[in-house]
Amino acid sequence: MYHGIQDYDENSARVHLVMEKGDTVFFHPLLIHRSGRNKTQGFRKAISCHFASSNCHYIDVKGTSQENIEKEVVEIAAKLHGTESNISLKDIWTFRSRLVKGERINL
């Protein structure tokens, strides 16, 4: 699910990162990044993690610029898991979230 970059300047400086087998790189979520074609015979693995306080609250995205993304996520969840059409984005994140430390409050 890629939705583009607003106000991207094609002339922005780029840094090319050459990696060796077993290397790991972490990106800040606000850093624009991508990967080129895998030119090896091997495969590439990626992990995406999101961290939030269990005391945070969900925000209804209906009527905002995020509403289309919510619809897309709900449609994908329905296809993958055969869920009912009345499932919400909040339900999906509640199902997917895992408490790492502390007390479960809202998530």
C-alpha positions in Angstrom: 0.0 0.0 0.0 1.9 3.0 -1.3 0.1 6.3 -1.4 2.8 8.7 -2.7 4.8 11.6 -1.3 3.4 15.1 -1.2 5.6 17.9 -2.5 8.5 15.6 -3.4 11.4 17.4 -5.0 13.1 15.1 -7.7 16.3 17.1 -7.2 16.7 16.3 -3.5 20.0 14.8 -2.6 20.1 11.0 -2.4 22.2 8.6 -0.5 22.7 5.1 -2.0 23.3 2.4 0.5 25.2 -0.7 -0.6 24.6 -3.6 1.8 26.2 -7.0 2.2 24.6 -10.3 3.1 23.4 -10.1 6.8 23.4 -6.3 7.0 20.4 -4.5 8.7 19.3 -1.0 8.3 16.7 1.0 10.2 14.8 4.0 8.8 13.0 6.7 10.7 9.3 6.7 9.6 9.6 10.2 8.3 12.6 9.5 6.1 11.7 9.0 2.5 13.3 5.7 1.5 13.0 2.9 -1.1 14.8 -0.1 -2.4 15.8 -0.9 -5.9 15.6 -4.2 -7.7 17.2 -7.1 -5.9 20.1 -8.0 -8.2 21.1 -11.1 -6.3 20.0 -14.7 -6.5 18.9 -14.5 -2.9 15.9 -12.9 -1.3 15.2 -9.8 0.8 13.4 -9.7 4.1 11.6 -6.7 5.6 10.0 -6.1 8.9 7.7 -3.1 9.7 7.1 -2.2 13.4 4.9 0.5 14.9 5.3 1.5 18.5 2.6 3.3 20.5 1.7 3.8 24.2 -1.1 1.5 25.3 -2.7 4.6 26.7 -3.1 6.2 23.3 -6.6 6.7 21.8 -7.9 5.8 18.3 -9.0 8.7 16.1 -11.9 8.2 13.7 -10.5 9.0 10.3 -13.9 9.3 8.5 -14.1 12.6 6.7 -10.3 13.0 6.7 -7.6 12.4 4.1 -7.0 9.0 5.8 -10.4 7.7 5.1 -9.4 6.1 1.8 -6.5 4.3 3.5 -8.9 3.0 6.2 -11.2 1.6 3.5 -8.2 -0.1 1.7 -7.0 -1.7 5.0 -10.4 -3.0 5.9 -10.9 -4.5 2.4 -7.5 -6.2 2.6 -8.3 -7.6 6.0 -11.7 -8.9 4.7 -10.0 -10.7 1.8 -7.2 -12.2 3.9 -9.2 -13.3 6.9 -12.8 -13.5 5.6 -14.0 -11.0 8.1 -17.3 -9.3 8.0 -17.7 -6.0 6.3 -18.6 -4.2 9.5 -15.1 -4.5 11.0 -13.4 -1.2 11.7 -9.8 0.0 11.4 -9.8 0.2 15.2 -10.8 -3.5 15.4 -7.9 -4.4 13.0 -5.3 -2.5 15.0 -6.6 -3.9 18.3 -6.3 -7.4 16.8 -2.8 -6.8 15.5 -1.4 -5.0 18.5 0.8 -6.7 21.1 1.6 -5.4 24.5 5.4 -5.3 24.9 5.7 -4.0 28.5 3.4 -2.5 31.1 -0.3 -2.6 31.4 -2.8 -2.9 28.5 -5.0 0.2 28.7 -6.6 1.1 25.3 -4.8 -0.9 22.7 
